[in-house]
Amino acid sequence: NEEVGHPADAPDINLEVTWTGRHLPCLLNCLSGDSALHPSRKQAFRVMSTIADVLVGLPAAGHRSMRSAQERARREESFWSDLELNDRVMALDAEGFADRVEQHRDFSSFRGIEQILTFLQSHLSDEEDDAGVDLEARVQWAEALYDRLQRRWNAEERVETTA
């Protein structure tokens, strides 16, 4: 298990760049159950990053050159531009676009946003609770993020059905 036996500064073992590792139901399974990843570790960050990459239609080849969570974090910063997101979607070929539509359907049918929020909230430590962390503020932030993502997904779905 990479999460337990792999030093934080060692190069990543990117199993999620394989075809199966980019299938959203498989990725979402990493976030739930007894063997769920821990949200504060780099493996969970990689899985969450891969979920986002699949949803925006980024090809798997983009991951092969990345060796660390730090490199992935720097790359993730560039994805917060709506203009760049639209450009990437428009650059997809027919097969890539069809795959993106299927992955969005899977994400929706597996209640992906809710699974991610549950995953992130379920691992809040008792130490954080004892330290007076405002859990209500976290819940409000998560709900606001959920609403924003849901609106964006609905807008993208409308665009895809009219295309």
C-alpha positions in Angstrom: 0.0 0.0 0.0 1.7 3.2 -1.2 -0.2 5.3 1.3 1.4 3.5 4.3 4.8 2.3 3.1 5.9 5.0 0.7 7.8 8.1 2.0 6.0 11.4 1.2 9.0 12.8 -0.8 9.4 9.6 -2.9 8.3 9.7 -6.6 4.7 8.8 -6.9 3.4 5.4 -8.1 0.8 6.7 -10.5 -1.6 3.7 -10.9 -4.4 6.0 -11.7 -2.9 7.0 -15.1 -3.8 3.5 -16.5 -7.1 3.2 -18.4 -8.8 1.5 -15.5 -7.3 4.0 -13.1 -9.0 6.8 -15.0 -12.5 5.2 -14.8 -14.5 7.4 -12.4 -16.3 4.5 -10.6 -12.9 3.0 -9.8 -11.5 6.4 -8.6 -14.6 7.1 -6.5 -14.2 3.7 -4.8 -10.9 4.9 -3.5 -12.8 7.5 -1.4 -15.2 5.3 0.5 -15.3 2.1 2.6 -12.9 0.6 5.0 -9.9 0.9 2.7 -10.6 4.6 1.7 -7.5 6.8 1.2 -6.8 9.4 3.8 -7.7 12.9 2.5 -4.5 14.5 3.8 -2.1 12.2 2.0 -0.7 12.7 -1.5 -2.4 9.6 -2.8 -5.8 11.1 -2.2 -4.7 14.3 -3.8 -3.6 12.4 -6.9 -7.0 10.5 -7.1 -8.9 13.8 -6.7 -6.7 15.4 -9.3 -7.3 12.5 -11.7 -11.1 12.8 -11.1 -11.0 16.4 -12.1 -8.8 15.7 -15.1 -11.1 13.1 -16.4 -14.1 15.4 -15.9 -12.5 18.2 -17.9 -11.3 15.9 -20.6 -7.6 16.0 -20.0 -5.9 13.0 -21.7 -4.1 10.5 -19.6 -0.8 11.2 -21.4 -0.5 14.4 -19.4 0.1 12.5 -16.2 3.0 10.3 -17.4 5.5 13.0 -17.2 4.6 14.0 -13.6 6.6 12.5 -10.9 5.5 14.2 -7.7 2.4 15.6 -6.0 4.1 19.0 -6.0 4.3 18.9 -9.8 0.7 17.9 -10.0 -0.3 20.8 -7.6 1.5 23.3 -9.8 -0.3 22.0 -12.9 -3.7 22.0 -11.1 -3.4 25.8 -10.5 -3.7 26.4 -14.3 -7.1 24.7 -14.5 -9.1 27.3 -12.7 -9.6 29.4 -15.8 -13.0 29.1 -17.4 -11.5 30.2 -20.7 -8.8 27.5 -20.6 -11.4 24.9 -19.7 -13.6 25.9 -22.6 -10.6 25.7 -24.9 -9.7 22.2 -23.7 -13.3 21.0 -24.3 -13.4 22.5 -27.8 -10.1 20.8 -28.6 -11.4 17.3 -27.9 -11.9 15.0 -30.8 -15.2 13.1 -31.2 -13.9 10.1 -29.2 -12.6 12.2 -26.4 -15.8 14.2 -26.2 -17.9 11.0 -26.1 -15.7 9.6 -23.3 -16.0 12.9 -21.4 -19.8 12.7 -21.7 -19.8 9.1 -20.4 -17.5 9.9 -17.5 -19.8 12.8 -16.5 -22.8 10.5 -16.6 -20.8 8.0 -14.4 -19.8 10.7 -12.0 -23.4 11.9 -11.7 -24.9 8.4 -11.3 -22.4 7.5 -8.7 -23.1 10.7 -6.9 -19.5 11.8 -7.2 -19.8 15.2 -5.6 -21.5 13.8 -2.6 -18.9 11.0 -2.3 -16.1 13.5 -2.4 -17.7 15.8 0.2 -18.4 12.8 2.5 -14.8 11.6 2.0 -13.3 15.0 2.9 -15.6 15.5 5.9 -15.4 12.0 7.3 -11.7 12.2 8.2 -11.8 15.3 10.3 -9.7 14.4 13.3 -10.8 14.6 16.9 -7.7 16.8 17.5 -9.1 19.4 15.0 -12.5 19.3 16.8 -10.8 19.8 20.2 -8.7 22.6 18.8 -11.9 24.6 18.1 -12.0 24.2 14.3 -15.2 25.7 13.0 -16.8 22.6 11.5 -20.0 24.6 10.6 -17.9 26.9 8.4 -16.4 23.9 6.7 -19.8 22.4 6.1 -21.0 25.7 4.7 -17.9 25.9 2.4 -18.4 22.4 1.2 -22.1 23.0 0.5 -21.3 26.2 -1.4 -18.7 24.3 -3.4 -21.2 21.5 -4.1 -23.7 24.0 -5.4 -21.2 25.7 -7.6 -19.9 22.4 -9.1 -23.5 21.2 -9.6 -24.4 24.4 -11.5 -21.3 24.1 -13.6 -22.0 20.4 -14.4 -25.6 21.2 -15.3 -24.5 24.0 -17.6 -21.9 21.7 -19.3 -24.5 19.0 -19.7 -26.9 21.5 -21.4 -24.0 22.5 -23.8 -23.2 18.8 -24.5 -26.8 17.9 -25.3 -27.2 20.8 -27.7 -23.9 20.1 -29.5 
